[in-house]
Amino acid sequence: MSRYLIDTFTYPYTAQDAVWWIEEGCCADGLLTKAIEGDGRLVGSVGLTRQTGWRSHLAEVGYWLGEPYWGNGLAAMALQMMCGCAFVELGIH
């Protein structure tokens, strides 16, 4: 299900899209991206996009998680860790 993802998340998501994301997309300026692991596998991702200009103290956070892993607390844990990183390490308010 992709209806709640941002417009820049392509659908359908192809292997070529994944390669681009790993090689370039997740490394863009202002982005912090982490993998979500479950059962020793990549099952999702959580990311933070720092805003610019007078809003540089703010950030947008988002995530995706494979449907078989919904309801296990993985997304909540990933968001908590990402927000902690944003507040403590990056000075996001």
Contacts in CASP RR format, 6 or more apart in sequence:
PFRMAT RR
TARGET T0000
AUTHOR 0000-0000-0000
METHOD contacts of the structure
MODEL  1
MSRYLIDTFTYPYTAQDAVWWIEEGCCADGLLTKAIEGDGRLVGSVGLTR
QTGWRSHLAEVGYWLGEPYWGNGLAAMALQMMCGCAFVELGIH
1 67 0 8 1.000
2 9 0 8 1.000
2 11 0 8 1.000
2 13 0 8 1.000
5 11 0 8 1.000
5 64 0 8 1.000
9 64 0 8 1.000
10 17 0 8 1.000
25 31 0 8 1.000
26 33 0 8 1.000
26 45 0 8 1.000
30 49 0 8 1.000
30 50 0 8 1.000
31 47 0 8 1.000
31 48 0 8 1.000
31 49 0 8 1.000
31 50 0 8 1.000
32 47 0 8 1.000
32 48 0 8 1.000
32 50 0 8 1.000
32 82 0 8 1.000
32 85 0 8 1.000
32 86 0 8 1.000
32 90 0 8 1.000
33 45 0 8 1.000
33 46 0 8 1.000
33 47 0 8 1.000
33 48 0 8 1.000
34 45 0 8 1.000
34 46 0 8 1.000
34 47 0 8 1.000
34 78 0 8 1.000
34 81 0 8 1.000
34 82 0 8 1.000
35 42 0 8 1.000
35 44 0 8 1.000
35 45 0 8 1.000
36 42 0 8 1.000
36 43 0 8 1.000
36 44 0 8 1.000
36 45 0 8 1.000
36 46 0 8 1.000
36 63 0 8 1.000
36 65 0 8 1.000
36 69 0 8 1.000
36 74 0 8 1.000
36 75 0 8 1.000
36 78 0 8 1.000
37 43 0 8 1.000
38 69 0 8 1.000
38 74 0 8 1.000
43 65 0 8 1.000
43 66 0 8 1.000
43 68 0 8 1.000
43 69 0 8 1.000
43 74 0 8 1.000
44 63 0 8 1.000
44 64 0 8 1.000
44 65 0 8 1.000
44 66 0 8 1.000
44 69 0 8 1.000
45 63 0 8 1.000
45 64 0 8 1.000
46 61 0 8 1.000
46 62 0 8 1.000
46 63 0 8 1.000
46 75 0 8 1.000
46 78 0 8 1.000
46 79 0 8 1.000
46 81 0 8 1.000
46 82 0 8 1.000
47 61 0 8 1.000
47 62 0 8 1.000
47 63 0 8 1.000
47 82 0 8 1.000
48 59 0 8 1.000
48 60 0 8 1.000
48 61 0 8 1.000
48 62 0 8 1.000
48 82 0 8 1.000
48 85 0 8 1.000
48 86 0 8 1.000
48 90 0 8 1.000
48 92 0 8 1.000
49 59 0 8 1.000
49 60 0 8 1.000
49 61 0 8 1.000
50 56 0 8 1.000
50 58 0 8 1.000
50 59 0 8 1.000
50 90 0 8 1.000
50 92 0 8 1.000
51 57 0 8 1.000
51 58 0 8 1.000
51 59 0 8 1.000
51 60 0 8 1.000
57 91 0 8 1.000
57 92 0 8 1.000
57 93 0 8 1.000
58 92 0 8 1.000
58 93 0 8 1.000
59 86 0 8 1.000
59 90 0 8 1.000
59 92 0 8 1.000
61 79 0 8 1.000
61 82 0 8 1.000
61 83 0 8 1.000
61 86 0 8 1.000
62 79 0 8 1.000
63 75 0 8 1.000
63 78 0 8 1.000
63 79 0 8 1.000
63 82 0 8 1.000
65 74 0 8 1.000
65 75 0 8 1.000
86 92 0 8 1.000
87 93 0 8 1.000
END
